[in-house]
Amino acid sequence: MPQPDPRGPRPLSDVLGELFALRGYGRLHAMLELQSAWDAAVGEAHRARTKLGDVRRGALTVTVDHPALLEELSAYRKHELLRALREACPDARIADLRFRIGRVDD
């Protein structure tokens, strides 16, 4: 008599969860959530002049299009922006913001 599959039938939610993890949908959703929180925190005036990068070791990299904007965000608004991101996206575990100059258009 053949042995039944030890895994047996599995709930669809488990299978979909694994598929989403393999395809990176969870990470994509988290980045979209983080982008939305960033847009709200930085404001309409600077939204198009910044671009979010990766989160590595708790630090979110933000590219800005001009040195004056980099100075404003890093020296004067960093703590405010960090607090807003932590409140809106606590699961992202953002501990620091790192700003750099670069192109922000796609």
JOCOR-V888900 format. One record per helix or strand. SS is the DSSP state (hx for helix, st for strand). FROM is the first residue (numbers start at 0). TO is the last residue. If there is no record, write none. Layout:
ss={SS | SS}
from={FROM | FROM}
to={TO | TO}
This chain:
ss={hx | hx | hx | st | st | hx | hx | hx | st}
from={11 | 24 | 43 | 49 | 58 | 66 | 77 | 89 | 95}
to={22 | 41 | 46 | 55 | 63 | 75 | 87 | 91 | 100}
